[in-house]
Amino acid sequence: MKSALERANQIQNTLPTGGLFHEKSWRISPDPFLLPQPLAEEINKLGFRLTLFVKACNLLYRLSGDGRRPGWIAQLLDYGKPPELVALQREKAFIHEFPRVLRPDIILTDDGFIIAELDNVPGGIGLTAWLNEAYTDAGSQVLGGSEGMLKGFRSILPSGGDIVVSEEAATYRPEMEWLAKRLNETGEQVFRVLNAEHREDWQAHVYRFFENFDLKNVPAAESLKEKALSGAISVTPPFKPALEEKLWFALFWMKPLETFWLRELGERTMTALRKVIPYSWIVDPAPLPPHAVLPRLEIQNWMELAQFSQKQRELILKVSGFSERAWGSRGVVVAQDVSQEQWSAAIKTALSEFEIHPWVLQKFHKGRIVEQSYIEADGSLQVLRGRIRLCPYYFVQESETLLGGALATIVPADKKLIHGMSTAILTPAGCSISS
């Protein structure tokens, strides 16, 4: 058995030339982050549950759009979108289409875990595929196995395809190029990574690695939309910005929609998701009746929220979706991290942007402290005490949802927003033998 330092050095030495992220680095651990077996089993089951959830979201939007459910639902989800994009996502040709890669951002807490949000256009696919291979070669066992991410991605583009990367997502281009290269080495299909300027000669299947809000900056977008609408090609994730909204967590908790969710998800799945989807509110400036209050907040007006004490402010504000601020933690305000004046200003911004970029308010769940070893710049092994975000990647096929692997991001304990940074450890998730 190799020593921890030998394993870490082996992993570090196998990094692809040029790296996997443009001008990004992280700390390398000699080992995967090990999950207790019961938690690993829950993570595996979560893929099926989230597939049902996304399918239900797709159905609810469609029913609201054609008048079979209240119209305010679709109207809310369409705020801020160009009319032509709203029309496109309602086309009959796309009725049953939904994202084929689902990645929840999971925060491990003292009593389990919660899903901070659900990403349908996730980065990290190529990185996690490389991590799974590198750590398996170093003697570790990881969720999904050595080739789980490769098999998963190939399953959603079974005859090969084109991965289109926008300038906005250029940081992730190296990992997608590595992914395509490995897929081409391990199968007969052809995968290409194309930039946003490419406009013709598409393969039959295309993976869209750019956000819907960025369409105006993607020259390839018009060609992709036209050919997808004609049926000449398939594009995943589909051009459905409604499905990429964070508003869905708030809709999931709304009492008037409870019967819908129960029917579409089933009691067991709904109960399971209620344990892990944080209670959320839509920051809607519409006045409440004099006798009404916002559930669980027990306030009658949103600006009352600004007067909450530091202890009461275990809350987080997020831009919902169709905005350049809706990814990378740029449109996130952790209430306890800002002054009362800043918190009040954030609430006012959220209210004023309701019909342009709706915001959601969520209950903030603090991550538990974990420990993970890593190799320092001087070659020594150190231990980081920090908080963890777990990102499992689920690949949705016609009859099943596969867990390809899971990326663990561990940041120093003083960080409340967990994302990739130079002081973070990025490592795959594994499963401990004992529970």
SVG drawing of the C-alpha trace seen along z (x, -y; Angstrom):
<svg xmlns="http://www.w3.org/2000/svg" viewBox="-57 -51 66 53">
<polyline fill="none" stroke="black" stroke-width="0.4" points="0.0,0.0 1.4,-3.4 1.8,-6.0 -0.5,-9.1 2.3,-11.3 3.0,-8.9 -0.6,-8.7 -1.0,-12.5 2.2,-12.9 1.0,-10.3 -2.3,-12.1 -0.6,-15.5 1.8,-14.1 -1.0,-12.8 -2.7,-16.2 -3.1,-16.8 -0.7,-19.3 -2.4,-22.7 -4.7,-21.6 -8.5,-21.1 -9.6,-24.6 -8.3,-27.7 -5.9,-29.5 -7.5,-27.6 -5.8,-25.5 -6.8,-23.5 -5.3,-21.5 -4.9,-17.8 -5.8,-15.2 -4.3,-11.7 -7.7,-10.2 -11.4,-10.5 -13.8,-12.1 -15.3,-9.0 -19.1,-8.9 -20.7,-6.5 -22.5,-3.8 -26.0,-4.9 -25.3,-8.4 -23.7,-7.0 -26.9,-5.0 -29.1,-8.1 -26.9,-10.0 -27.5,-7.2 -31.3,-7.2 -31.4,-11.0 -30.8,-10.7 -34.1,-9.0 -35.9,-11.4 -34.5,-14.5 -35.4,-13.0 -39.0,-12.8 -38.8,-16.3 -37.4,-17.8 -40.0,-15.9 -42.8,-17.3 -41.4,-20.8 -41.5,-20.4 -45.1,-19.2 -46.2,-21.9 -44.8,-24.7 -46.5,-23.2 -49.9,-22.8 -49.7,-26.4 -48.7,-27.6 -51.7,-26.0 -54.2,-27.0 -54.7,-23.7 -52.9,-25.1 -52.9,-28.7 -51.2,-31.0 -49.2,-32.8 -46.8,-29.9 -45.6,-30.1 -45.7,-33.9 -43.4,-33.9 -41.0,-31.5 -41.0,-33.5 -40.1,-36.9 -37.1,-38.5 -36.8,-36.1 -37.0,-37.2 -40.4,-36.5 -38.8,-34.4 -37.1,-32.1 -40.3,-31.7 -42.1,-30.7 -39.3,-28.3 -39.4,-26.4 -43.2,-25.9 -42.9,-24.4 -44.5,-20.9 -41.3,-19.4 -39.7,-20.1 -42.7,-19.2 -41.1,-16.1 -37.5,-17.3 -35.6,-18.1 -31.9,-18.2 -30.1,-14.9 -27.4,-15.8 -28.5,-16.8 -26.1,-18.0 -27.4,-19.0 -25.1,-21.1 -25.3,-19.3 -24.2,-20.7 -23.4,-18.1 -24.9,-19.3 -24.7,-18.0 -27.9,-16.0 -27.8,-15.0 -27.6,-17.1 -29.5,-19.7 -29.6,-20.6 -28.5,-24.3 -29.6,-24.3 -29.9,-22.1 -27.7,-22.8 -28.8,-21.6 -25.7,-23.0 -23.0,-22.0 -19.3,-22.4 -17.0,-19.8 -18.0,-16.9 -14.6,-16.4 -12.8,-17.2 -14.8,-14.6 -14.2,-12.0 -10.4,-12.7 -10.5,-12.6 -12.3,-9.2 -9.7,-7.8 -6.7,-9.3 -7.8,-8.2 -8.8,-4.7 -5.3,-4.3 -3.8,-5.4 -5.7,-2.5 -8.9,-4.2 -12.5,-3.3 -14.8,-6.1 -18.5,-6.5 -19.3,-5.6 -16.1,-3.8 -13.2,-4.7 -15.2,-5.2 -18.6,-6.1 -18.5,-9.7 -17.4,-8.6 -20.1,-6.0 -22.7,-8.4 -21.9,-11.2 -21.7,-8.7 -25.2,-7.4 -26.8,-10.7 -25.0,-11.1 -24.8,-7.4 -23.8,-8.0 -21.3,-10.8 -21.8,-14.5 -20.6,-18.0 -19.9,-19.9 -20.5,-23.6 -18.7,-25.8 -19.4,-29.6 -16.9,-32.3 -18.7,-32.8 -17.9,-29.2 -14.3,-29.2 -12.9,-28.4 -14.3,-24.9 -13.2,-24.3 -10.0,-22.4 -12.0,-19.8 -14.4,-19.3 -11.6,-18.8 -10.0,-16.2 -13.5,-14.5 -13.9,-14.4 -10.4,-13.0 -11.0,-10.2 -14.4,-9.4 -12.8,-9.2 -10.1,-6.9 -12.6,-4.5 -15.3,-4.2 -16.2,-4.3 -18.2,-7.5 -16.8,-10.8 -17.0,-13.7 -15.9,-17.2 -15.5,-20.4 -16.6,-23.4 -16.6,-27.1 -19.5,-29.5 -18.6,-30.6 -19.4,-27.2 -22.6,-27.4 -22.9,-24.4 -21.9,-20.8 -23.4,-19.7 -23.4,-16.1 -26.8,-14.6 -26.5,-15.3 -25.2,-18.5 -24.4,-19.1 -25.1,-22.8 -22.4,-24.0 -23.6,-27.6 -26.4,-29.3 -29.6,-30.5 -29.0,-34.0 -25.9,-34.1 -27.6,-33.2 -27.1,-36.7 -23.4,-36.2 -23.3,-32.8 -23.2,-33.0 -24.0,-29.3 -27.2,-29.6 -29.5,-30.6 -28.3,-27.6 -28.7,-25.3 -32.2,-26.5 -33.3,-26.3 -31.9,-22.8 -33.3,-21.5 -36.7,-22.8 -36.7,-21.2 -35.6,-17.8 -32.3,-17.7 -30.4,-17.6 -31.1,-17.2 -29.7,-19.6 -29.3,-18.9 -29.9,-20.6 -32.9,-21.8 -33.5,-25.5 -35.9,-25.7 -34.8,-28.5 -37.9,-27.9 -36.3,-24.6 -33.1,-26.3 -34.8,-28.6 -34.1,-28.4 -37.7,-29.4 -38.7,-25.7 -37.6,-25.1 -40.1,-27.7 -42.8,-26.3 -42.1,-22.9 -43.0,-24.2 -46.2,-26.1 -49.3,-24.8 -51.6,-25.4 -49.3,-23.1 -49.0,-20.3 -51.5,-18.1 -49.8,-18.4 -46.4,-17.5 -47.8,-14.6 -49.5,-13.1 -46.4,-13.5 -43.7,-12.5 -45.5,-10.0 -45.6,-10.2 -42.3,-8.5 -40.3,-10.7 -42.0,-13.8 -41.3,-13.0 -37.7,-12.3 -37.3,-15.6 -38.8,-17.6 -36.0,-16.5 -33.3,-17.8 -34.8,-20.8 -34.5,-23.9 -37.7,-25.9 -37.7,-28.7 -39.8,-31.8 -40.2,-33.9 -39.4,-37.5 -42.6,-38.9 -43.4,-42.6 -47.2,-42.1 -48.8,-43.3 -50.5,-40.6 -54.0,-41.0 -54.1,-42.6 -54.8,-39.3 -52.0,-37.3 -48.4,-36.7 -45.5,-35.0 -45.3,-31.4 -42.6,-30.6 -41.3,-34.1 -44.5,-35.4 -44.1,-38.9 -46.6,-40.9 -44.2,-42.9 -40.8,-42.0 -39.1,-45.0 -39.8,-43.6 -37.2,-41.1 -34.6,-43.9 -35.2,-44.3 -34.4,-40.8 -31.6,-40.3 -28.3,-38.6 -29.6,-35.5 -32.8,-35.5 -31.1,-36.0 -30.2,-32.3 -31.3,-33.2 -29.8,-33.5 -30.9,-35.5 -30.3,-34.3 -31.0,-35.5 -33.2,-32.8 -31.9,-32.0 -31.9,-34.0 -29.0,-36.3 -25.2,-36.4 -25.3,-36.7 -27.1,-33.4 -24.0,-31.2 -20.7,-31.2 -22.1,-32.7 -22.2,-36.1 -25.9,-36.7 -25.9,-35.4 -26.2,-37.3 -25.8,-35.4 -27.8,-37.5 -25.5,-36.9 -22.4,-38.0 -23.6,-41.5 -24.6,-44.5 -28.3,-45.4 -27.9,-48.2 -26.5,-45.9 -29.2,-43.3 -31.9,-45.9 -30.4,-47.1 -30.3,-43.5 -34.0,-43.0 -34.9,-46.2 -32.9,-45.1 -34.6,-41.7 -38.1,-43.4 -37.3,-45.9 -36.0,-43.2 -39.0,-40.8 -40.2,-41.1 -36.7,-41.1 -34.7,-38.7 -36.8,-37.2 -35.0,-36.3 -35.6,-33.5 -35.0,-33.5 -33.9,-30.3 -33.4,-29.0 -29.6,-28.9 -28.1,-25.6 -24.6,-25.7 -22.3,-23.0 -20.7,-20.7 -16.9,-20.7 -14.9,-17.9 -11.2,-17.1 -9.3,-16.1 -5.6,-15.8 -3.9,-17.5 -0.4,-18.0 1.1,-21.5 3.2,-23.4 6.4,-22.4 5.5,-18.7 4.3,-18.1 0.9,-16.6 -1.4,-18.9 -5.0,-18.6 -7.7,-21.1 -10.6,-21.6 -13.4,-22.9 -16.9,-22.7 -17.9,-20.6 -20.1,-20.8 -20.8,-17.5 -21.8,-17.5 -23.1,-14.1 -23.5,-13.9 -26.6,-12.0 -27.1,-11.0 -30.7,-10.6 -31.5,-7.9 -35.0,-6.8 -35.5,-4.1 -33.0,-4.9 -30.8,-7.6 -27.1,-6.7 -24.7,-8.2 -21.5,-8.8 -19.5,-10.1 -19.4,-12.9 -17.1,-15.8 -16.3,-16.9 -15.2,-20.5 -13.8,-21.3 -13.1,-24.9 -11.7,-26.5 -14.2,-26.6 -14.5,-30.4 -16.0,-30.3 -19.8,-30.1 -20.1,-30.0 -18.5,-26.8 -17.0,-26.8 -13.8,-26.0 -10.9,-28.2 -7.1,-27.9 -7.5,-27.1 -10.1,-24.4 -9.5,-20.6 -11.2,-19.0 -11.5,-15.3 -13.9,-12.5 -16.3,-11.0 -15.9,-7.4 -17.7,-5.2 -16.3,-4.0 -16.7,-0.2 -18.3,-0.7 -21.4,-2.8"/>
</svg>
